[in-house]
Amino acid sequence: MSRTSITGGVIPVGADRIRFDFKYEGARYRPTLLRTPSESNLRWARQHLDGIKRRIARGTFSFAEEFPDFRHLGKVPDQGSPKTCAQIFDAFLAHCTSRVTRHDMASITLASYRRVLDGFWRPRVGAQRFLDIRYSTLVRIADNAAWSKKSYNNAVSILRRAFKFGYRDHPEKHDPTLGLKSVRIRKKDRPIIDPFTIQEAEALIAAIHRDWGEAQGNYDEFRFFTGLRPSEEIALVIGDFDPTAGTPAINRARVAGIDKDSTKTAEDRRIELCPRALNVLRRQLVLRSRPERAGEHARSN
């Protein structure tokens, strides 16, 4: 049979203190305040305790602000202070870093998350308590930013991911970012594709060969006549080329200086080179072998 408290969770302690008795984050605490336990003060304390319990239920209670002198404050979760958005962002990025380490997330994705959270959202909401953030605050911030539709969607999507991570600790509460909707990108919003004409391409290729040298010229000329993504071309190695078939294997990419063993579409493929691209590749292989031959010649002398 359960007992009903006759004190309402408020107890006089000596001549000058009032003790509160409540549960927070699954543990029971009995902090005190320096107040004379008169009848009126005890009545105030019971009302105050009701408010504390309501704030605990809403997730907005700050133990550290309410009882800064509590001697066991260091043992209270997060030292008694509700987590800020900045702390949630830090935890989310740390989790994503571990996913990159496990090869479960691309490093460029983590870099994008970090850039948006640290560069935009952290300065604006980082210091605020995570569970205090309202939808109206977030939508106002997003709407006032001078973004393109694509940038808006990206920033909102990344914030939703970070908040979803934080609200996994509070499944009973409503995540305000669920109300942030991406904007529709119509056909007219997409940039018009304006490819180089063959004359423009030839002029550009000739200028690169002239100003940047044969190796750089070959690199850009090869890209013009294969359609490879920059991340795919820069990751190519000699072993990817089948000289008999005249085809390179496209099965990796390099993004932001980091190699990954898959392409953007995660599909390996072999491409058949047109005569122009095949000629450029063979020129580059000859150029690449010159330092090796020069070194062998120097060693033989």
Phi, psi and omega per residue, in radians:
M1 nan 2.186 -3.095
S2 -1.379 2.644 3.131
R3 -1.721 2.464 3.055
T4 -1.691 2.235 -3.108
S5 -1.168 2.287 3.101
I6 -1.599 -0.099 -3.131
T7 -1.740 -0.201 -3.103
G8 1.234 0.356 -3.139
G9 1.417 0.212 -3.123
V10 -2.212 2.223 -3.038
I11 -2.334 2.317 3.028
P12 -1.190 2.428 3.088
V13 -2.235 1.830 -3.110
G14 1.155 -2.662 -3.042
A15 -1.684 -0.155 -3.001
D16 -2.414 0.238 -3.121
R17 -2.388 2.660 3.058
I18 -2.172 2.290 -3.123
R19 -1.801 2.401 3.068
F20 -1.818 2.559 -3.127
D21 -2.288 1.970 -3.113
F22 -2.741 2.935 3.100
K23 -1.842 2.429 3.128
Y24 -2.497 2.184 -3.115
E25 0.936 0.689 3.043
G26 1.451 -0.040 -3.136
A27 -2.064 2.702 -3.127
R28 -1.681 2.342 -3.123
Y29 -2.244 2.599 3.130
R30 -2.333 1.143 3.110
P31 -1.316 2.805 3.137
T32 -2.158 2.756 3.013
L33 -2.145 2.559 -3.137
L34 -1.384 1.633 3.122
R35 -2.635 2.456 3.089
T36 -1.164 2.189 -3.076
P37 -1.332 0.991 3.060
S38 -1.314 2.954 -3.121
E39 -1.068 -0.743 -3.127
S40 -1.184 -0.674 3.124
N41 -1.192 -0.635 3.092
L42 -1.167 -0.653 3.097
R43 -1.131 -0.749 3.076
W44 -1.066 -0.727 -3.088
A45 -1.116 -0.663 3.124
R46 -1.148 -0.701 3.097
Q47 -1.158 -0.689 3.137
H48 -1.134 -0.677 3.118
L49 -1.141 -0.654 3.066
D50 -1.038 -0.700 3.110
G51 -1.159 -0.685 3.095
I52 -1.052 -0.781 -3.121
K53 -1.141 -0.631 3.100
R54 -1.149 -0.721 3.137
R55 -1.190 -0.615 3.061
I56 -1.085 -0.759 -3.131
A57 -1.118 -0.622 3.140
R58 -1.429 -0.235 -3.111
G59 1.443 0.314 -3.102
T60 -1.934 0.106 -3.108
F61 -1.332 2.328 3.057
S62 -1.981 1.855 -3.135
F63 -1.076 -0.725 -3.068
A64 -1.140 -0.613 3.125
E65 -1.331 -0.626 -3.079
E66 -1.328 -0.704 -3.097
F67 -2.305 1.198 -3.052
P68 -1.106 -0.390 -3.092
D69 -1.695 0.139 -3.130
F70 -1.086 2.165 -2.981
R71 -1.243 -0.307 3.111
H72 -1.851 0.454 -3.076
L73 -1.038 -0.584 -3.130
G74 -1.124 -0.326 3.137
K75 -1.641 -0.126 3.106
V76 -1.342 2.423 3.133
P77 -0.883 2.284 -3.110
D78 1.015 0.464 -3.130
Q79 0.928 0.611 2.991
G80 1.468 -0.021 -3.118
S81 -1.884 2.247 3.074
P82 -1.011 2.544 -3.103
K83 -1.145 2.502 3.066
T84 -1.560 2.932 3.072
C85 -1.068 -0.639 3.133
A86 -1.060 -0.694 3.124
Q87 -1.179 -0.641 3.091
I88 -1.167 -0.740 3.106
F89 -1.055 -0.748 3.139
D90 -1.063 -0.789 -3.122
A91 -1.154 -0.699 3.129
F92 -1.112 -0.789 -3.138
L93 -1.174 -0.615 3.080
A94 -1.120 -0.704 3.102
H95 -1.117 -0.739 3.127
C96 -1.140 -0.635 3.092
T97 -1.065 -0.723 3.111
S98 -1.146 -0.580 3.091
R99 -1.176 -0.665 3.080
V100 -1.099 -0.728 3.120
T101 -1.066 -0.614 3.129
R102 -1.502 0.092 -3.113
H103 1.074 0.602 3.110
D104 -1.831 -0.053 3.126
M105 -2.644 2.509 3.125
A106 -1.327 2.483 -3.126
S107 -1.092 -0.559 3.127
I108 -1.177 -0.528 3.082
T109 -1.172 -0.781 3.082
L110 -1.051 -0.743 3.139
A111 -1.080 -0.664 3.106
S112 -1.156 -0.775 3.092
Y113 -1.025 -0.805 -3.098
R114 -1.124 -0.718 -3.116
R115 -1.092 -0.776 -3.101
V116 -1.261 -0.787 -3.104
L117 -1.184 -0.812 -3.096
D118 -1.332 -0.619 -3.060
G119 -1.449 -0.510 -3.077
F120 -2.070 -1.000 -2.997
W121 -1.312 -0.672 -3.088
R122 -1.049 -0.805 3.137
P123 -1.098 -0.405 -3.034
R124 -1.699 -0.576 -3.105
V125 -2.283 -0.011 -3.030
G126 -0.980 -0.663 -3.072
A127 -1.420 -0.205 -3.094
Q128 -1.416 2.638 3.092
R129 -1.133 2.334 -3.045
F130 -0.991 -0.847 -3.061
L131 -1.367 -0.088 3.075
D132 -1.563 -0.239 -3.050
I133 -1.177 2.310 -3.128
R134 -1.878 2.729 3.085
Y135 -0.999 -0.758 -3.086
S136 -1.052 -0.600 3.099
T137 -1.162 -0.813 -3.081
L138 -1.184 -0.742 -3.107
V139 -1.199 -0.578 3.087
R140 -1.143 -0.770 3.118
I141 -1.082 -0.803 -3.116
A142 -1.141 -0.704 -3.091
D143 -1.233 -0.466 -3.115
N144 -1.480 -0.124 -3.136
A145 -1.411 2.478 3.139
A146 -1.497 1.328 -3.072
W147 -1.945 2.678 2.866
S148 -1.330 2.949 3.131
K149 -1.055 -0.722 -3.114
K150 -1.141 -0.746 3.134
S151 -1.154 -0.682 3.097
Y152 -1.036 -0.867 -3.121
N153 -1.077 -0.693 -3.124
N154 -1.137 -0.810 -3.112
A155 -1.136 -0.716 3.139
V156 -1.203 -0.702 3.141
S157 -1.098 -0.746 -3.132
I158 -1.172 -0.698 3.097
L159 -1.100 -0.718 3.114
R160 -1.038 -0.695 -3.138
R161 -1.124 -0.752 -3.135
A162 -1.153 -0.731 3.141
F163 -1.216 -0.656 3.090
K164 -1.045 -0.697 3.085
F165 -1.075 -0.816 -3.120
G166 -1.159 -0.639 -3.078
Y167 -1.387 -0.058 3.032
R168 -1.146 -0.399 3.042
D169 -1.406 -0.187 -3.079
H170 -2.356 1.075 -3.067
P171 -1.111 -0.329 -3.125
E172 -1.430 -0.147 -3.077
K173 -1.824 2.799 -3.093
H174 -1.592 2.254 3.104
D175 -1.454 2.015 -3.065
P176 -1.176 -0.370 -3.114
T177 -1.286 -0.225 3.098
L178 -1.097 -0.392 3.118
G179 -1.467 -0.181 -3.141
L180 -1.392 1.983 -3.089
K181 -1.774 2.485 3.058
S182 -1.264 2.608 3.120
V183 -1.500 2.651 -3.139
R184 -1.350 2.308 3.070
I185 -1.831 1.912 -3.115
R186 -1.551 2.980 -3.133
K187 -1.001 -0.669 -3.096
K188 -1.230 -0.310 3.127
D189 -1.428 -0.309 -3.110
R190 -1.409 2.486 3.131
P191 -1.092 2.464 3.119
I192 -1.239 2.276 3.112
I193 -1.258 2.148 -3.093
D194 -2.272 1.379 -3.056
P195 -1.207 2.758 3.047
F196 -1.155 2.512 2.927
T197 -1.306 2.852 -3.140
I198 -1.092 -0.580 3.103
Q199 -1.156 -0.751 3.110
E200 -1.126 -0.715 3.133
A201 -1.098 -0.789 -3.131
E202 -1.103 -0.687 3.121
A203 -1.138 -0.713 -3.141
L204 -1.185 -0.745 3.137
I205 -1.081 -0.784 -3.140
A206 -1.085 -0.688 -3.137
A207 -1.182 -0.666 3.129
I208 -1.173 -0.744 3.083
H209 -1.034 -0.717 -3.087
R210 -1.260 -0.781 -2.997
D211 -1.563 -0.466 -3.028
W212 -2.071 -0.070 3.065
G213 1.725 2.943 -3.019
E214 -1.143 -0.719 -3.088
A215 -1.108 -0.835 3.127
Q216 -1.165 -0.651 3.100
G217 -1.085 -0.753 3.107
N218 -1.085 -0.711 -3.110
Y219 -1.040 -0.862 -3.093
D220 -1.304 -0.594 3.093
E221 -1.123 -0.714 3.122
F222 -1.075 -0.687 -3.134
R223 -1.177 -0.661 3.111
F224 -1.020 -0.652 -2.988
F225 -1.849 0.203 3.008
T226 -2.128 -0.443 -3.084
G227 1.288 0.298 3.121
L228 -1.184 2.546 2.982
R229 -1.183 2.570 3.100
P230 -0.944 -0.677 -3.124
S231 -1.166 -0.481 3.128
E232 -1.411 -0.760 -3.097
E233 -1.140 -0.719 -3.073
I234 -1.211 -0.309 -3.135
A235 -1.606 -0.066 -3.110
L236 -1.164 2.491 3.051
V237 -2.243 2.901 -3.076
I238 -0.955 -0.721 -3.089
G239 -1.129 -0.236 3.130
D240 -1.341 -0.276 -3.037
F241 -1.684 2.225 3.057
D242 -1.714 1.781 -3.052
P243 -1.166 -0.450 -3.140
T244 -1.233 -0.853 -3.139
A245 -1.445 -0.330 -3.100
G246 1.226 0.584 -3.097
T247 -2.251 2.346 2.997
P248 -1.603 2.586 3.058
A249 -1.598 2.263 3.121
I250 -1.880 1.782 -3.048
N251 -2.475 0.211 3.099
R252 -2.668 3.018 3.138
A253 -2.601 2.782 3.051
R254 -2.237 2.076 -3.094
V255 -2.189 2.208 -3.138
A256 0.956 0.647 3.087
G257 1.388 0.103 -3.097
I258 -2.043 2.214 3.127
D259 -1.420 2.478 3.009
K260 -2.377 2.602 -2.987
D261 -1.540 0.643 3.052
S262 -2.737 2.754 3.095
T263 -1.526 3.125 -3.140
K264 -1.019 -0.664 -3.119
T265 -1.579 -0.012 3.136
A266 1.070 0.454 3.113
E267 -2.152 2.111 3.063
D268 -1.296 2.602 3.130
R269 -2.740 2.788 2.955
R270 -1.996 2.431 -3.123
I271 -2.017 2.474 3.097
E272 -1.543 2.120 -3.063
L273 -1.419 2.428 3.001
C274 -1.276 2.835 -3.108
P275 -0.945 -0.662 -3.125
R276 -1.137 -0.805 -3.127
A277 -1.163 -0.681 3.130
L278 -1.125 -0.664 3.101
N279 -1.149 -0.709 3.118
V280 -1.107 -0.751 -3.126
L281 -1.103 -0.741 3.128
R282 -1.147 -0.661 3.070
R283 -1.072 -0.721 -3.113
Q284 -1.181 -0.660 3.110
L285 -1.122 -0.667 3.066
V286 -1.137 -0.776 3.140
L287 -1.067 -0.709 -3.121
R288 -1.138 -0.565 -3.082
S289 -1.377 -0.242 -3.094
R290 -1.061 -0.837 3.118
P291 -1.053 -0.628 3.128
E292 -1.129 -0.784 3.138
R293 -1.157 -0.640 3.131
A294 -1.141 -0.661 3.102
G295 -1.184 -0.692 3.110
E296 -1.138 -0.656 3.141
H297 -1.152 -0.700 -3.135
A298 -1.152 -0.649 -3.131
R299 -1.235 -0.519 -3.120
S300 -1.378 -0.260 -3.124
N301 -1.568 nan nan
